[in-house]
């Protein structure tokens, strides 16, 4: 399994965890007074964010991307829904790694 395919899987999981944090856990904290959901969702998202960065570095080295491309892919992790766009673009660029997601 290539670093790129691992990165793509982590990117999708990180994107899902970010959306859960923003649109499920945060409203539960502030509107239903259930802060525990933010604690656990935030913990999972934080772990996936670190994995996103680590696997991005591995994929960057493996694919020999320019710094600008790697930086844009990293910045995508900070925007809701952007990791899914990154996954789609990488899937289109590298169809040999498209299976498995």
Buried (B, 14 or more C-beta within 10 A) or exposed (E): EBBBBBBBBBBBBBBBBBBBBEEEBBEBBEEEEEEEBBEEBBEBBEEBBEBBEEBBBBBBEEBEBEEEEBEEBBEBBEEEEBBBEBBEEBBEEBEEBBEEE
